[in-house]
Amino acid sequence: MKRFIGASLLCLTAAFSALADLEQHDYAPDIDAQASYAGKPLHYSLRQARAKGPVVVYFYPTAFGRGCSVQARDFAEHYAEFTAAGASIVGVSLDGIERLNQFSADPNTCAGKFPVASDPDGKIANAYGLAVDQSTVGRLDSRGTVVDHGSIARTTFVVGADGKVLGKVGDLKPAENVAKALDIVKAAAANTRF
């Protein structure tokens, strides 16, 4: 019996630690996924993107969600500021690639400025310590379309060129999330310039 309880506690500890949020200075898991950029499917690799500088990896509940559309539009509107500080951006959601093709090209959301990656099974989210909420399946997006997948909590990680998390943003409204991510990117840029 003691052996069973010990094994059960060990499994629970492993399950909880697997979903422990990444924090500053942790190494970010690589993202190797199908994505969409300006309405066209492509392969996205975080490792390749990091070779050019920091990457803002933002997780969002669903394409065309009300807050998700605001957040994508804000990232698109501030894209030049992110790139001026040497950073690129990638969004990650549970959406399929067809839906992301529409979202990435929509002038009211991503506006063709940055890629959005598909994580249909939640493996990327889980690797970053984020759980999938299946209770949201069946909700309607801002267009009135039924969303056939769960959601991921709105969380943003700024990943440095070395693969370490420079900062994390969560529990903020969409526009505040973007502003805070931009602050982290600008601070990182200021610390690397002499």
Salt bridges, closest charged atoms under 4 A:
ASP21 OD2 - LYS168 NZ 3.13
GLU23 OE2 - LYS168 NZ 3.11
ASP30 OD2 - ARG47 NH2 3.53
ASP32 OD1 - HIS43 NE2 2.41
GLU81 OE2 - HIS78 ND1 2.66
GLU81 OE1 - LYS186 NZ 3.27
ASP95 OD1 - ARG99 NE 2.76
ASP95 OD1 - HIS149 NE2 2.57
ASP121 OD2 - LYS123 NZ 3.83
ASP141 OD2 - ARG99 NH2 2.92
ASP141 OD2 - ARG143 NH2 3.24
